[in-house]
Amino acid sequence: MNDYDVRHDVSDKYSLRGRVFHKIREDILNGNYKENEELKEVTIGQELGVSRTPVREALRQLELEGLVEIIPNRGAFVTGIQAKDVHDIYMIRSRLEGLCARWACDYITKEQMDDMEENLYLADFHAKKGNMEQMAQLDNNFHMILYAAGNSKMLEHLLIDYHQYVLRIRRKTLSTLDRALASNAEHRAIMEAIKAKDPEKAEALAAEHMRNAYDNMVRNGLYDLYKN
Protein backbone atom coordinates (compact mmCIF):
# COMPACT_ATOMS: atom_id res chain seq x y z
CA MET A 1 0.00 0.00 0.00
CA ASN A 2 1.34 3.44 -0.85
CA ASP A 3 1.00 6.84 0.80
CA TYR A 4 -2.09 7.58 -1.24
CA ASP A 5 -4.00 4.44 -0.31
CA VAL A 6 -7.50 5.17 0.91
CA ARG A 7 -7.40 4.58 4.63
CA HIS A 8 -8.94 7.81 5.76
CA ASP A 9 -12.39 8.67 7.03
CA VAL A 10 -14.50 11.65 5.94
CA SER A 11 -12.85 13.97 8.45
CA ASP A 12 -9.50 13.41 6.70
CA LYS A 13 -10.68 14.10 3.14
CA TYR A 14 -9.02 17.50 2.97
CA SER A 15 -5.57 16.19 3.91
CA LEU A 16 -6.08 13.39 1.41
CA ARG A 17 -6.94 15.93 -1.28
CA GLY A 18 -3.83 17.87 -0.29
CA ARG A 19 -1.59 14.87 -0.81
CA VAL A 20 -3.19 14.12 -4.16
CA PHE A 21 -2.88 17.77 -5.18
CA HIS A 22 0.83 17.96 -4.30
CA LYS A 23 1.57 14.67 -6.06
CA ILE A 24 -0.09 15.74 -9.31
CA ARG A 25 1.48 19.20 -9.15
CA GLU A 26 4.92 17.69 -8.53
CA ASP A 27 4.47 15.41 -11.55
CA ILE A 28 3.47 18.35 -13.74
CA LEU A 29 6.36 20.54 -12.61
CA ASN A 30 8.86 17.70 -12.99
CA GLY A 31 7.75 17.15 -16.57
CA ASN A 32 6.16 13.75 -15.97
CA TYR A 33 3.13 14.99 -17.89
CA LYS A 34 3.46 16.63 -21.28
CA GLU A 35 1.82 19.93 -22.13
CA ASN A 36 -1.78 19.45 -23.29
CA GLU A 37 -1.80 15.87 -21.98
CA GLU A 38 -5.13 14.83 -20.55
CA LEU A 39 -5.26 14.09 -16.83
CA LYS A 40 -7.77 11.29 -16.45
CA GLU A 41 -9.42 11.13 -13.05
CA VAL A 42 -9.90 7.36 -13.14
CA THR A 43 -6.32 6.62 -14.17
CA ILE A 44 -4.79 8.97 -11.60
CA GLY A 45 -7.11 7.63 -8.92
CA GLN A 46 -6.00 4.07 -9.68
CA GLU A 47 -2.33 5.05 -9.64
CA LEU A 48 -2.66 6.78 -6.27
CA GLY A 49 -5.14 4.33 -4.77
CA VAL A 50 -7.86 6.92 -4.23
CA SER A 51 -11.38 7.58 -5.51
CA ARG A 52 -12.11 10.11 -8.24
CA THR A 53 -13.36 12.72 -5.75
CA PRO A 54 -10.00 13.87 -4.29
CA VAL A 55 -8.50 13.76 -7.79
CA ARG A 56 -11.29 15.98 -9.15
CA GLU A 57 -10.85 18.42 -6.23
CA ALA A 58 -7.08 18.49 -6.79
CA LEU A 59 -7.51 19.20 -10.50
CA ARG A 60 -9.81 22.12 -9.72
CA GLN A 61 -7.22 23.55 -7.37
CA LEU A 62 -4.52 23.09 -10.01
CA GLU A 63 -6.70 24.96 -12.47
CA LEU A 64 -6.73 27.92 -10.07
CA GLU A 65 -2.92 27.84 -10.12
CA GLY A 66 -2.89 27.84 -13.91
CA LEU A 67 -1.24 24.43 -14.23
CA VAL A 68 -4.35 22.69 -15.54
CA GLU A 69 -7.20 23.68 -17.84
CA ILE A 70 -10.57 21.99 -17.34
CA ILE A 71 -12.66 21.96 -20.50
CA PRO A 72 -16.37 21.13 -19.95
CA ASN A 73 -17.41 17.78 -21.43
CA ARG A 74 -13.82 17.06 -22.46
CA GLY A 75 -11.64 16.79 -19.37
CA ALA A 76 -8.61 18.27 -17.63
CA PHE A 77 -5.46 19.07 -19.61
CA VAL A 78 -1.96 20.08 -18.57
CA THR A 79 -1.10 23.72 -19.10
CA GLY A 80 2.15 23.61 -17.17
CA ILE A 81 4.77 26.33 -16.93
CA GLN A 82 5.42 28.41 -20.02
CA ALA A 83 8.52 30.41 -20.93
CA LYS A 84 6.94 33.72 -19.88
CA ASP A 85 5.80 32.12 -16.63
CA VAL A 86 9.42 31.28 -15.80
CA HIS A 87 10.46 34.89 -16.36
CA ASP A 88 7.58 36.19 -14.25
CA ILE A 89 8.26 33.73 -11.44
CA TYR A 90 11.92 34.73 -11.19
CA MET A 91 11.08 38.43 -11.19
CA ILE A 92 8.42 37.92 -8.51
CA ARG A 93 10.81 35.78 -6.50
CA SER A 94 13.47 38.49 -6.70
CA ARG A 95 11.12 40.87 -4.90
CA LEU A 96 9.81 38.33 -2.41
CA GLU A 97 13.21 36.83 -1.55
CA GLY A 98 14.54 40.33 -1.08
CA LEU A 99 11.73 41.05 1.37
CA CYS A 100 12.38 37.75 3.13
CA ALA A 101 16.10 38.54 3.53
CA ARG A 102 15.19 42.00 4.87
CA TRP A 103 12.89 40.52 7.49
CA ALA A 104 15.42 37.81 8.34
CA CYS A 105 17.73 40.57 9.62
CA ASP A 106 15.25 41.08 12.46
CA TYR A 107 13.96 37.58 13.01
CA ILE A 108 16.63 35.00 12.20
CA THR A 109 17.41 32.76 15.17
CA LYS A 110 20.85 31.59 16.25
CA GLU A 111 19.92 28.06 15.20
CA GLN A 112 18.90 29.25 11.72
CA MET A 113 22.11 31.24 11.35
CA ASP A 114 24.10 28.18 12.41
CA ASP A 115 22.21 26.14 9.82
CA MET A 116 23.04 28.72 7.13
CA GLU A 117 26.71 28.68 8.01
CA GLU A 118 26.82 24.89 8.01
CA ASN A 119 24.99 24.85 4.68
CA LEU A 120 27.58 27.15 3.10
CA TYR A 121 30.47 25.16 4.58
CA LEU A 122 29.09 21.96 3.07
CA ALA A 123 28.38 23.70 -0.25
CA ASP A 124 32.01 24.82 -0.46
CA PHE A 125 33.19 21.32 0.41
CA HIS A 126 31.09 19.66 -2.28
CA ALA A 127 32.03 22.35 -4.80
CA LYS A 128 35.69 21.39 -4.41
CA LYS A 129 34.70 17.75 -4.98
CA GLY A 130 32.52 18.59 -7.94
CA ASN A 131 29.51 16.91 -6.32
CA MET A 132 26.80 18.66 -8.30
CA GLU A 133 23.84 16.71 -6.94
CA GLN A 134 24.76 17.55 -3.35
CA MET A 135 25.30 21.19 -4.29
CA ALA A 136 21.86 21.38 -5.85
CA GLN A 137 20.30 19.95 -2.68
CA LEU A 138 22.25 22.36 -0.48
CA ASP A 139 21.16 25.27 -2.68
CA ASN A 140 17.56 24.20 -2.12
CA ASN A 141 18.16 23.89 1.62
CA PHE A 142 19.67 27.38 1.84
CA HIS A 143 16.52 28.90 0.44
CA MET A 144 14.33 26.87 2.81
CA ILE A 145 16.35 28.18 5.78
CA LEU A 146 16.04 31.74 4.46
CA TYR A 147 12.29 31.40 4.00
CA ALA A 148 11.86 30.22 7.58
CA ALA A 149 14.16 32.98 8.87
CA GLY A 150 11.82 35.63 7.45
CA ASN A 151 9.37 34.65 10.19
CA SER A 152 6.27 35.01 8.00
CA LYS A 153 4.13 31.97 7.28
CA MET A 154 2.41 33.74 4.41
CA LEU A 155 5.65 34.78 2.72
CA GLU A 156 7.25 31.40 3.36
CA HIS A 157 4.29 29.62 1.74
CA LEU A 158 4.45 31.84 -1.36
CA LEU A 159 8.19 31.42 -1.75
CA ILE A 160 8.09 27.65 -1.39
CA ASP A 161 5.40 27.46 -4.07
CA TYR A 162 7.37 29.61 -6.51
CA HIS A 163 10.52 27.66 -5.66
CA GLN A 164 8.76 24.42 -6.61
CA TYR A 165 7.36 25.83 -9.85
CA VAL A 166 10.82 26.13 -11.40
CA LEU A 167 12.46 23.16 -9.68
CA ARG A 168 13.08 21.27 -12.91
CA ILE A 169 14.90 24.15 -14.54
CA ARG A 170 16.77 24.99 -11.32
CA ARG A 171 18.30 21.51 -11.38
CA LYS A 172 19.61 22.30 -14.85
CA THR A 173 20.96 25.74 -13.98
CA LEU A 174 22.92 24.34 -11.03
CA SER A 175 24.36 21.49 -13.09
CA THR A 176 27.22 23.76 -14.21
CA LEU A 177 30.06 24.22 -11.73
CA ASP A 178 30.59 27.89 -12.58
CA ARG A 179 27.01 28.82 -11.72
CA ALA A 180 26.99 26.63 -8.62
CA LEU A 181 30.14 28.36 -7.34
CA ALA A 182 28.70 31.79 -8.11
CA SER A 183 25.47 30.82 -6.35
CA ASN A 184 27.43 29.75 -3.26
CA ALA A 185 29.22 33.11 -3.20
CA GLU A 186 25.91 34.96 -3.52
CA HIS A 187 24.42 32.91 -0.70
CA ARG A 188 27.37 33.77 1.53
CA ALA A 189 27.01 37.48 0.79
CA ILE A 190 23.32 37.33 1.68
CA MET A 191 24.10 35.51 4.92
CA GLU A 192 26.79 38.03 5.89
CA ALA A 193 24.39 40.93 5.29
CA ILE A 194 21.77 39.26 7.47
CA LYS A 195 24.34 38.55 10.15
CA ALA A 196 25.39 42.22 10.05
CA LYS A 197 21.72 43.23 10.47
CA ASP A 198 21.87 45.24 7.24
CA PRO A 199 18.34 44.93 5.79
CA GLU A 200 18.96 47.18 2.77
CA LYS A 201 21.99 45.18 1.66
CA ALA A 202 20.39 41.81 2.43
CA GLU A 203 17.31 42.69 0.38
CA ALA A 204 19.36 43.97 -2.55
CA LEU A 205 21.64 40.92 -2.60
CA ALA A 206 18.78 38.41 -2.37
CA ALA A 207 16.93 40.15 -5.21
CA GLU A 208 20.11 40.26 -7.31
CA HIS A 209 20.69 36.56 -6.65
CA MET A 210 17.36 35.69 -8.30
CA ARG A 211 18.04 37.94 -11.27
CA ASN A 212 21.48 36.37 -11.71
CA ALA A 213 19.96 32.89 -11.65
CA TYR A 214 17.48 33.87 -14.34
CA ASP A 215 20.11 35.60 -16.49
CA ASN A 216 22.34 32.52 -16.26
CA MET A 217 19.45 30.33 -17.36
CA VAL A 218 18.78 32.48 -20.42
CA ARG A 219 22.46 32.83 -21.24
CA ASN A 220 22.95 29.06 -21.31
CA GLY A 221 19.90 28.33 -23.42
CA LEU A 222 18.14 26.54 -20.58
CA TYR A 223 15.09 28.74 -21.14
CA ASP A 224 14.33 26.44 -24.09
CA LEU A 225 13.15 23.78 -21.62
CA TYR A 226 9.92 25.72 -21.21
CA LYS A 227 9.40 26.81 -24.80
CA ASN A 228 6.61 25.22 -26.81
LODREN-483115 format. One record per atom (N, C-alpha, C, O): x, y, z; residue in one letter. Coordinates in steps of 0.2 Angstrom, whole numbers, plus 5000, padded with zeros to 4 digits. Last residue first. Layout:
BEGIN
XYZA;...
END
This chain:
BEGIN
503751314869N;503351264866N;503751234860N;503451184857N;505051324882K;504751344876K;504351294873K;504451234874K;505751274893Y;505051294894Y;504651324888Y;504151344888Y;506951244889L;506651194892L;505851204893L;505451164893L;507551364885D;507251324880D;506851264883D;506351244879D;508251414895Y;507551444894Y;507151394889Y;506551394890Y;509551374893L;509151334897L;508351354897L;507951314899L;510451454887G;509951424883G;509551374887G;509151334884G;511351524895N;511551454893N;511051414889N;511051354888N;510651644897R;511251644894R;511551574891R;511851574886R;509551604905V;509451624898V;510051624894V;510051604888V;510151564917M;509751524913M;509651544906M;509751494901M;510851684920N;511251634919N;510851574915N;511051544910N;509651764923D;510151784918D;510551724915D;510651714909D;509151694934Y;508751694928Y;509251714922Y;509151684917Y;510251714943A;510051644942A;509651644935A;509751604931A;510251854944N;510751824941N;510651754939N;510851724934N;508951874950R;509051904944R;509651864940R;509651854934R;509251814963M;508751784959M;508851814951M;508751774947M;510251904967H;510351834967H;509851804962H;510051754958H;509652024969E;510152014963E;510251944962E;510351924956E;508851994980A;508552014974A;508952004968A;508751974963A;509851984989A;509451924988A;509051934982A;508951884978A;510452104989L;510852054987L;510451994985L;510551954981L;509452194994A;509752204987A;510152144985A;510052124979A;509252135007E;508752135002E;508952144995E;508752114990E;510552165013A;510252095012A;509752095007A;509652045003A;510552305012K;511052265008K;510752195007K;510852165002K;509452335021E;509552365014E;509952325009E;509852305004E;509752275033P;509252255029P;509252275022P;509052245017P;511052215041D;510952265036D;510452255031D;510552215026D;511552135051K;510952165052K;510852225048K;510652285050K;512552045049A;512752115050A;512152155052A;512152215053A;511851935044K;512251935051K;512452005053K;512452015059K;511451985032I;510951965037I;511251965044I;511051995049I;512651995026A;512252055026A;511752045032A;511552085036A;513051855026E;513451905029E;513051975031E;513152005036E;512051795018M;512151785025M;512451835029M;512251855034M;512351865005I;511751875008I;511751855016I;511451895020I;513651805003A;513551875004A;512851895007A;512851945011A;513351675002R;513751695008R;513651765009R;513651795014R;512551674990H;512251654997H;512651675002H;512351705007H;513551704981E;513051754982E;512651734989E;512451784992E;514351594982A;514651664984A;514151714985A;514151754990A;513551494977N;513751494984N;514051554986N;513851574992N;513351544964S;512751544968S;512951544976S;512751574980S;514651524959A;514351594959A;513851594964A;513751644968A;514651384959L;515151424963L;514851494964L;514951524970L;513651364950A;513551334957A;514051374962A;513851394967A;514151414938R;513551444941R;513451424949R;513251464953R;515251324937D;515351394937D;514751434941D;514851474945D;514651194935L;515051214941L;515151294942L;515151314948L;513051164931T;513651194929T;514051214935T;513751254939T;511851134937S;512251074935S;512951104932S;513351054930S;510951234940L;511551224945L;511951164943L;512351144947L;510051234929T;510551294930T;511051274935T;511651304934T;509451114932K;509851114926K;510351174927K;510951174925K;508751134943R;509251084943R;509651084937R;510251074938R;507951234939R;508451254943R;508951194944R;509551214944R;507051174931I;507551214927I;508051234932I;508651244930I;506251104941R;506551064935R;507151104932R;507651084931R;505751214949L;506251164952L;506651124946L;507251114946L;504851314948V;505451314943V;505951264945V;506551264943V;503951284958Y;503751294951Y;504351284946Y;504251264940Y;504651294970Q;504451224967Q;504251234960Q;504451184956Q;504651424972H;505351384972H;505151324968H;505551294964H;503351464973Y;503751484967Y;504351444966Y;504551434961Y;503151394986D;502751374980D;503151394973D;503151364969D;504051454994I;504051384993I;503751364987I;503951324983I;503451584994L;504151574991L;504251504990L;504551484985L;502251575000L;502251594993L;502951574990L;502951554984L;502651525013H;502151485009H;502251505001H;502351464997H;503351635018E;503651575017E;503251525012E;503551495008E;502351735018L;502851745014L;503251675012L;503451665007L;501551675029M;501251695022M;501751695017M;501751675011M;502451665039K;502151605036K;501851615029K;501951575025K;503851745043S;503151755040S;502951695037S;503151675031S;505251735046N;504751735051N;504051755049N;503651795052N;506351725038G;505951785037G;505351795042G;505151845043G;506851595040A;507151655044A;506751715044A;506851765048A;506151525031A;505951515038A;506251575042A;505851595047A;506951565020Y;506151575020Y;505951575027Y;505551615029Y;508251525023L;508051595022L;507351605023L;507151655026L;508051385023I;508251415029I;508051485029I;507851515034I;507751365009M;507251345014M;507351385021M;506951405024M;508951405003H;508351445002H;507751435007H;507451475010H;509751305007F;509851375009F;509251415009F;509151455013F;509151195001N;509151195008N;509251275011N;508951295015N;509551214987N;508851214989N;508751224997N;508351264999N;510951204989D;510651264987D;509851274989D;509651324991D;510951074993L;511151124998L;510951194996L;510751235000L;510651014981Q;510251004987Q;510351054992Q;509851074995Q;511651054972A;510951074971A;510551064977A;510051104978A;512750994979M;512751064979M;511951084977M;511751134980M;512450854976Q;512450884983Q;512350954983Q;512050984988Q;512650854962E;511950844965E;511950864972E;511350894974E;513950894961M;513450934958M;512750924962M;512350964963M;515450884967N;514850854968N;514150894967N;513950924971N;516650934966G;516350934960G;515650894961G;515450864956G;517450964977K;517450894975K;517050884969K;517050834965K;517251094979K;517851074978K;517951004975K;518350984972K;515851084982A;516051124976A;516751104974A;516951084968A;515851024994H;515550984989H;515751024982H;515850984977H;516351135002F;516651075002F;516451034996F;516851004992F;515351235000D;516051244998D;516451184997D;516851164993D;514251175006A;514251184999A;514951204996A;515151174990A;514651165019L;514551105015L;514551115008L;514851075004L;514651305022Y;515251265023Y;515251195019Y;515751185015Y;513351335020L;513851365015L;514551325016L;514851315011L;512751255030N;512551245023N;513051275019N;513251235014N;513351315041E;513451245040E;513351235033E;513651195029E;512651445040E;513451435040E;513651365038E;514051355035E;511351405042M;511551445036M;512351435035M;512551415029M;511351355055D;511151315049D;511351345042D;511651305038D;511651475062D;512151415062D;511951365056D;512451345053D;510451545059M;511151565057M;511651515057M;512051505052M;509551455066Q;509451465059Q;510151495056Q;510351475050Q;510051475079E;510051405076E;509951415068E;510351375065E;509751605081K;510451585081K;510551515078K;510951505074K;508551665069T;508751645076T;509451615075T;509751615070T;507951815061I;508351755061I;508651735068I;508851775072I;507351945062Y;507051885065Y;507451815065Y;507251775068Y;507952045056D;507652055062D;507451995066D;507451995072D;508451995044C;508952035048C;508652045055C;509052055060C;507351945038A;507751895042A;508251935046A;508451905051A;506852045031W;506452035037W;506951985042W;506951985048W;507752045020R;507652105024R;507352085031R;507652105036R;507451915015A;508051935018A;508051995022A;508451995027A;506151945011C;506251895016C;506951905019C;506951895025C;506352045001L;505952055007L;506052005012L;506152025018L;507051964992G;507352024995G;506952045001G;507252055006G;506051864989E;506651844992E;507051904995E;507351895001E;505151954982L;504951924988L;505551894992L;505551904998L;505952004971R;505652044975R;505452014982R;505652044988R;506251884965S;506751924966S;506551984972S;506851994976S;505051824962R;505451794968R;505951844970R;506151844975R;504651894951I;504251904957I;504651874963I;504651904969I;505651854942M;505551924944M;505151934951M;505351974955M;505351714942Y;506051744944Y;505951814946Y;506251834951Y;504051724936I;504151694943I;504851714946I;504851734952I;504251784924D;503851814929D;503951784936D;504051824941D;505051684917H;505251744918H;504951784924H;505251814928H;504151574918V;504751564921V;505051634922V;505351654928V;503051624910D;502951614917D;503651604921D;503651634926D;503651624897K;503551694901K;503351684908K;503551724912K;503651484895A;504351524895A;504251594899A;504651614903A;502551404906Q;502751424900Q;503351464901Q;503551484906Q;502051254915I;502451324915I;502751344909I;503051304905I;500451184912G;501151184914G;501451254915G;501051304915G;499251124907T;499551194904T;500251194906T;500651214902T;498450974904V;499051004907V;499251074903V;499251074897V;496750964906F;497350954902F;497851004905F;497751054908F;495250874909A;495750914912A;496350904908A;496550854907A;493750864898G;494250844903G;494750894905G;494650954904G;492550884891R;493150854888R;493650824893R;493850774892R;491550954897N;491350894893N;491950864889N;491850824885N;492551094899P;491851064900P;491751004895P;491851024889P;494151084903I;493751104898I;493051064898I;493051004898I;495351154913I;494751104913I;494251124908I;494051184908I;497051154914E;496451184911E;495951134910E;496051084908E;498351184926V;497851134922V;497251184919V;497051234922V;499051284931L;499451224929L;498951174925L;499251134921L;498451384937G;498651394930G;499051334928G;499251344922G;497851374950E;498551394949E;498851404942E;499451424941E;496651334947L;496651404950L;497451424949L;497551484949L;496951204943E;496651254938E;496751324940E;496951364936E;497251144955L;497751154950L;497551204944L;497951244942L;495951134960Q;496451184963Q;497051194959Q;497251254958Q;495451044951R;495151114951R;495651164955R;495651214952R;496250934954L;496250964948L;495951034947L;496251074944L;495850904967A;496550924966A;496550964959A;496951014959A;494550864965E;494650924969E;495350954968E;495451014967E;494750744957R;494450804954R;494550864958R;494650924955R;495450674967V;495750694961V;495450754958V;495750794955V;494450654977P;495050694979P;495450714972P;495750774972P;493550574968T;493350644971T;493950684973T;494050744971T;493950454964R;493950514959R;493850574962R;494150624960R;494950374977S;494350384972S;494450444968S;494950474968S;496650304976V;496150354979V;495550354974V;495550324968V;497850264971G;497450224976G;496950264980G;496750254986G;498650324962L;498750344969L;498350304974L;498450314980L;498150254950E;498850254952E;499050274959E;499550254962E;496750274951Q;497050204952Q;497750204953Q;498050164957Q;496750414949G;496450384955G;496750314956G;496950294962G;497250424936I;497650454942I;497450424949I;497850404953I;496250364930T;496850334929T;497350364935T;497650324938T;495150444933V;495150374934V;495850344935V;495950304939V;495450574928E;495350564935E;495350484937E;495650474942E;496750604917K;496150564918K;496050554925K;496450524928K;497350734909L;497450704916L;496750674917L;496250704919L;498050754893E;497450744897E;497650714904E;497950664904E;499350864889E;499150794890E;498550794895E;498450834899E;499750994887N;499150974884N;498950904885N;498450884882N;501450944890E;500951004889E;500350974885E;500450944880E;501650794899K;501750834894K;501250894893K;500650884896K;502150744915Y;501650754911Y;501850804905Y;502150854907Y;503350764921N;503150694920N;502550694916N;502350634913N;503950884924G;503950864917G;503650794916G;503750764910G;503850934937N;504450884935N;504450864928N;504950834926N;502650984937L;503251034937L;503850994935L;504351024933L;501850874937I;501750924931I;502450964931I;502750974926I;502150814949D;502250774942D;502250824936D;502650814932D;501850904958E;502550884957E;502650854951E;503150864947E;500450904956R;500750964954R;501550944953R;501850974949R;500150774961I;500050794953I;500450854951I;500650854946I;500550794974K;500850734970K;500750754962K;501250754958K;499750894979H;500450904979H;500850854974H;501350864971H;498450834977F;498650894974F;499350904973F;499650914968F;498550724986V;498450714979V;498650774975V;498950764970V;498750794998R;499250744996R;499150734989R;499650734985R;497550864999G;498150894999G;498750854996G;499150874992G;496550755000R;496550804994R;497250834993R;497550844987R;496950725013L;497050675007L;497050715000L;497450694996L;496550835020S;497250815020S;497450765014S;497950765011S;495150825017Y;495550875015Y;496250865015Y;496650885010Y;494750705023K;494750715016K;495150765013K;495350765008K;494650665036D;495250675033D;495350695026D;495850685023D;493350645039S;493650705042S;494350715039S;494550775040S;493050525033V;492750585030V;493150645033V;493250695029V;494550425035D;493850435035D;493650505032D;494150545030D;495750335025H;495550395029H;494850405029H;494450385024H;496450265016R;496350235023R;496150285028R;496250285034R;496850235001V;496350265005V;496250225011V;495950175011V;498550274998D;498050224998D;497450255003D;497650295007D;499650354996Y;499050384994Y;498450334994Y;497850344992Y;500750295000D;500550345004D;499850375002D;499550405006D;500350114996N;500750174996N;500450235000N;499850225003N;500449945000M;500050005000M;500450065000M;500950065004M;
END
